[in-house]
Amino acid sequence: MTKKPAVALHLDPYDGAYREVIKIIERCYEGHSHHELVNGLLDFVEYQLDRIPSLWNQIGEYTRLNGSAPSQQDVSRFPEPSELSDRWKRIKEWKADTLGLFAQAFGIILAATQNADGSYTYADVLGEVYEEYVYHGDAKWKGQFFTPQHICYLMAQLVQAIQENEALERLDRAIAHSRFYQVFKLMGADMTLERKLLTLKDPDAMAHLDPITVCDPACGSGRMLLGYARCAPRWAIEHGIVAFYGVDIDQRCVQMTRLNVRLYGLNNTGYGFDTVVPGIDITEEFSQMLRIRQGNIPDGLPAEVTLVDVDVPLPRSSTKSRKVALTGRFTQGTLPI
């Protein structure tokens, strides 16, 4: 009998995804309450996110030493990061089957962050799971529920959450303090948005950046912040021109907000895969800075101008040794709550 091929799940991030996660954690038979199971899932997700930078470093080191990328079996043998070992010991107290189910749920949560075209959904899967599964499952926690996601998005639209013109004005004010910007002005170069964002990487510009701030004083799972992020220009979010803040008296709510902020790369949080990995091309913006640092002429600038003395910040991986950066959707940071 021919075995049918597995069918990939195509779930609505605002409805189907959280329901599928609930189905998965309902298969955990450990005698724990709904609240304890969701807490365990949240801790598992946060641990896995914290582990990614170290994992990529290990992959990069393995590739450098062996000349090829590691297999899945090789990766499974990588040691746990020492700074996370205590947390891993606590997580391992869950049964192996339960950890496997948590991993499946984590995969669905990650998949729900992106649309088919690669853009962010800003769906709050964690909050929906917490509200639906804990609220209906544990009488002790009844009464805790969050503003519906579509209402959060509507509220952000009604107050015209973040205007692109305002973000551009704050960007212009910041880069005006950059020596890089002054050089471009003297040469009469066209300051496109891409070139302005490159200039913002100059510490002199970043020191004068006054970001647009969004604060939710009772943030719950952070979905109001996600609603605002959905209205904001993505380039402004990714370059720190918009800063998101949240406050809540519930520690688990703060944790869910922190995870959502990291999953969607708000506040420059999450993971910047600038791990050294041979064979990966340097990103365009970093190669632009590299050419300038080496005294070569960036595309579109007058050939007679030399920028060898311009001090431009470089990526954390050393360009002097021609190492390269592996790019990712997120950059590492912390949530200011």
C-alpha positions as a printed Julia matrix, in Angstrom:
337×3 Matrix{Float64}:
   0.0    0.0    0.0
   1.45   3.34  -1.07
   1.9    5.8    1.75
   0.28   9.16   1.1
   2.68  12.12   1.13
   2.48  14.53   4.03
   0.36  17.6    3.32
   1.78  20.94   4.46
  -0.45  22.98   6.72
  -1.59  26.33   5.33
  -3.13  27.98   8.35
  -4.77  31.34   8.77
  -2.34  33.13  11.1
  -5.2   34.96  12.82
  -7.4   31.94  13.4
  -6.14  28.56  12.27
  -2.64  28.79  13.71
  -3.57  29.23  17.36
  -6.24  26.54  17.11
  -3.66  24.12  15.74
  -1.27  24.99  18.6
  -4.03  24.27  21.13
  -4.7   20.9   19.49
  -1.02  20.06  19.87
  -0.64  21.01  23.53
  -3.89  19.2   24.36
  -2.0   16.02  23.5
   0.36  16.6   26.44
  -0.61  14.06  29.11
   1.36  15.04  32.17
  -1.37  15.91  34.66
  -0.62  19.63  34.43
  -3.2   22.42  34.29
  -3.81  24.38  31.11
  -2.02  27.33  32.66
   1.08  25.26  33.44
   1.19  23.8   29.93
   1.0   27.23  28.28
   3.68  28.53  30.64
   5.84  25.58  29.66
   5.33  26.36  25.99
   6.24  30.03  26.51
   9.43  29.07  28.35
  10.3   26.59  25.59
   9.8   29.2   22.85
  11.89  31.78  24.69
  14.67  29.28  25.31
  14.79  28.32  21.63
  14.94  31.97  20.57
  17.73  32.64  23.06
  19.63  29.63  21.76
  19.66  30.63  18.09
  22.67  33.03  18.17
  24.87  30.4   19.82
  23.59  27.76  17.41
  24.53  29.86  14.41
  27.97  30.5   15.88
  28.43  26.75  16.27
  27.27  26.15  12.69
  29.68  28.8   11.45
  32.62  27.35  13.4
  31.82  23.83  12.19
  31.65  25.06   8.58
  34.96  26.91   8.94
  36.75  23.86  10.35
  35.21  21.22   8.08
  34.66  23.11   4.85
  30.99  22.17   4.66
  27.8   22.87   6.56
  26.83  20.42   9.34
  24.09  17.86   8.89
  20.99  17.84  11.07
  22.57  15.0   13.05
  25.73  17.06  13.59
  23.67  20.01  14.81
  21.79  17.79  17.28
  25.13  16.96  18.92
  26.15  20.58  19.47
  26.48  21.33  23.22
  23.99  23.59  24.91
  25.29  27.15  25.55
  26.74  27.37  29.06
  24.77  30.55  29.83
  21.52  28.69  29.1
  22.36  25.38  30.76
  20.37  26.05  33.95
  17.27  26.97  31.97
  17.66  23.9   29.77
  17.79  21.68  32.86
  14.43  23.11  33.97
  12.9   22.68  30.52
  14.15  19.08  30.32
  12.0   18.28  33.36
   9.14  18.0   30.88
   8.77  14.57  29.28
  10.46  14.02  25.92
   7.1   13.57  24.19
   5.89  16.89  25.58
   9.04  18.69  24.42
   8.44  17.23  20.97
   4.93  18.64  20.97
   6.23  22.02  22.15
   8.64  21.95  19.21
   5.76  21.28  16.79
   3.81  24.18  18.29
   6.86  26.44  18.02
   7.11  25.61  14.31
   3.51  26.67  13.75
   4.06  29.89  15.72
   7.08  30.73  13.55
   5.23  29.92  10.31
   2.33  32.17  11.36
   4.61  35.23  11.52
   4.92  35.39   7.74
   2.56  35.77   4.8
   3.08  33.85   1.57
   5.05  36.8    0.13
   7.43  36.85   3.11
   5.94  39.93   4.77
   5.0   39.9    8.44
   1.48  38.98   9.53
   1.78  40.59  13.01
  -0.59  37.88  14.24
  -0.61  37.29  18.0
  -0.71  33.49  18.11
   0.72  33.3   21.63
  -1.91  35.62  23.06
  -4.74  33.75  21.36
  -3.47  30.44  22.75
  -3.13  31.9   26.24
  -6.54  33.55  26.2
  -8.45  30.65  24.63
  -6.77  27.68  26.3
  -6.09  29.1   29.77
  -9.24  31.23  30.05
 -11.57  28.36  29.13
  -9.54  25.68  30.84
  -8.66  27.03  34.28
 -11.37  28.68  36.39
  -8.69  30.39  38.49
  -7.64  32.52  35.49
 -11.09  33.48  34.19
 -11.56  37.17  33.51
  -8.23  37.74  31.76
  -8.72  38.46  28.08
  -7.21  40.8   25.53
  -8.48  43.31  22.98
  -9.29  41.44  19.73
  -6.55  41.72  17.14
  -8.71  43.33  14.45
  -9.77  46.02  16.96
  -6.11  46.73  17.77
  -5.39  47.18  14.08
  -8.44  49.4   13.63
  -7.42  51.6   16.58
  -3.94  52.0   15.14
  -5.42  53.03  11.8
  -7.89  55.48  13.37
  -5.16  57.41  15.16
  -2.95  57.26  12.08
  -0.41  55.33  14.12
   2.88  56.12  12.46
   3.19  58.43   9.49
   5.94  57.74   6.99
   6.62  61.48   6.63
   7.31  61.78  10.36
   9.68  58.83  10.23
  11.52  60.43   7.3
  11.81  63.73   9.16
  13.37  62.04  12.2
  15.71  60.11   9.95
  16.83  63.33   8.22
  17.43  65.1   11.53
  19.6   62.23  12.77
  21.77  61.77   9.69
  22.43  65.52   9.48
  24.98  64.91  12.29
  26.89  62.29  10.3
  30.21  63.03   8.6
  29.17  60.44   6.06
  26.12  62.57   5.22
  28.24  65.72   4.94
  30.49  64.02   2.39
  27.51  62.98   0.3
  26.15  66.54   0.43
  29.45  68.04  -0.7
  29.47  65.67  -3.66
  25.87  66.45  -4.54
  24.94  62.77  -4.31
  21.27  61.8   -4.48
  20.24  60.88  -0.91
  17.9   58.0   -1.58
  16.14  56.27   1.3
  18.6   53.38   1.07
  21.58  55.74   1.34
  19.98  57.6    4.25
  19.45  54.34   6.13
  23.04  53.36   5.45
  24.15  56.72   6.84
  22.07  56.11   9.97
  24.5   53.32  10.89
  27.09  56.0   11.64
  27.26  56.27  15.47
  27.15  60.08  15.17
  23.79  59.81  13.42
  22.41  57.11  15.68
  23.32  59.17  18.77
  20.98  61.93  17.54
  18.09  59.7   16.51
  14.86  60.61  18.31
  12.62  57.61  17.61
   8.84  57.66  17.42
   7.67  55.94  20.6
   4.61  53.74  21.06
   3.63  52.7   24.59
   0.88  50.37  25.8
   0.51  50.72  29.61
  -1.45  47.45  29.89
   0.13  45.5   27.06
  -1.25  42.01  27.69
   0.32  39.85  24.99
   1.51  42.89  23.04
  -1.11  42.82  20.31
  -1.76  46.57  20.44
   1.92  47.09  19.7
   1.65  44.6   16.85
  -1.35  46.53  15.49
   0.72  49.71  15.44
   3.66  47.89  13.88
   1.37  46.64  11.13
   0.63  50.28  10.21
   4.24  51.45  10.36
   6.75  51.5    7.49
   8.82  48.36   7.89
  12.07  50.17   7.1
  11.44  52.53  10.04
  10.94  49.59  12.41
  14.02  47.73  11.22
  16.26  50.78  11.66
  15.1   51.77  15.13
  13.16  54.86  14.04
  10.12  53.45  15.85
  10.44  52.21  19.46
   7.78  50.07  21.14
   7.2   50.0   24.92
   4.86  47.89  27.01
   3.91  47.63  30.68
   1.87  44.96  32.49
   1.48  43.68  36.06
   1.36  40.05  34.85
   4.81  38.53  34.35
   3.51  36.07  31.74
   1.94  38.9   29.78
   5.28  40.68  29.78
   6.89  37.46  28.54
   4.35  37.09  25.71
   4.9   40.69  24.66
   8.65  40.17  24.75
   8.33  37.07  22.57
   6.02  38.78  20.07
   8.35  41.74  19.82
  11.24  39.39  19.1
   9.29  37.22  16.64
   8.45  40.3   14.56
  11.77  42.1   14.93
  10.44  45.18  16.74
  12.91  47.38  18.66
  15.76  45.71  16.77
  15.05  42.54  18.74
  15.16  38.89  17.85
  18.1   37.57  15.86
  20.55  39.13  13.48
  22.33  36.23  11.83
  25.6   38.08  11.41
  27.36  34.84  12.26
  30.53  34.21  10.28
  29.76  31.58   7.64
  32.05  31.09   4.62
  30.44  31.13   1.2
  27.64  33.56   2.01
  27.72  36.86   0.14
  28.13  40.04   2.16
  24.84  41.92   2.26
  24.57  44.87  -0.08
  24.55  47.51   2.65
  27.61  46.01   4.33
  29.44  45.65   1.01
  28.67  49.33   0.37
  30.29  50.27   3.68
  33.19  47.93   3.02
  33.97  49.6   -0.3
  33.92  53.0    1.37
  36.14  51.87   4.26
  38.67  50.48   1.79
  38.8   53.73  -0.17
  36.93  52.48  -3.22
  34.18  54.51  -4.85
  30.55  53.47  -4.18
  28.29  53.26  -7.2
  26.86  56.59  -8.28
  29.58  58.81  -6.74
  32.01  61.01  -8.73
  35.12  59.01  -9.65
  37.53  61.74  -8.54
  36.35  61.62  -4.91
  38.21  59.36  -2.46
  36.49  58.3    0.75
  39.42  56.52   2.33
  39.32  58.71   5.44
  35.6   58.42   6.07
  34.96  56.54   9.32
  32.01  54.26   8.66
  30.81  51.61  11.16
  31.29  48.03  10.04
  29.29  44.89  10.9
  30.35  43.0   13.99
  32.01  40.29  11.92
  35.52  41.37  10.92
  35.71  42.58   7.32
  39.5   42.89   7.54
  39.8   39.13   7.38
  37.18  39.0    4.62
  34.68  37.14   6.76
  31.1   37.42   5.67
  27.72  37.94   7.3
  24.72  35.63   7.13
  21.63  37.84   7.11
  18.32  37.16   8.85
  15.0   38.84   9.58
  15.8   39.99  13.09
  18.53  41.78  14.97
  19.45  41.03  18.54
  18.37  43.34  21.34
  16.14  43.67  24.39
  12.59  44.77  24.98
  12.4   47.92  27.15
   9.83  46.65  29.63
